[in-house]
Amino acid sequence: MFSCDDVLGNIAYNTDPLFGQPWGIIGMLAFGVLMFFANSVSKEPDALWAERYSKYGMYLTLVGLPVIGLLISYEVAMGKICQYCTTAHVANIVALFGFWSIGRMHDRGEWNDDSPEESTV
């Protein structure tokens, strides 16, 4: 039942019908872009583009949801579950929540607290 080899090695299901590329390559590229957005926002949270990058990250993870549904349908059709793929799907959903949370903080004005910290000295 649990077999990444059967899922990732299945030529009928492991390529994207639109681009003809393996799903793993597309996933690695997508997560690379998400990591770029997350790392950029964490390093420069007050930059003018930080809010835009967080929205791009949210949109990219939203686009990933139908893809996740498609890939899960492939696993159901094969009767196999790939633990690696399942971890990537969960990571996409967690990233969606993270980017959504950052966007909400921007909308509420909670992202940047300009008031100085109280000193205990």
Protein Blocks (a to p, Z undefined) as FASTA:
>chain_A
ZZfklmmmmmklmpcfklopafklmmmmmmmmmmmmmmmmmmmmmbmklmmmmmmmmmmm
mmmmmmmmmmmmmmmmnopacfklmmmmmmmmmmmmmmmmmmmmmmnopmpccbdcddfZ
Z
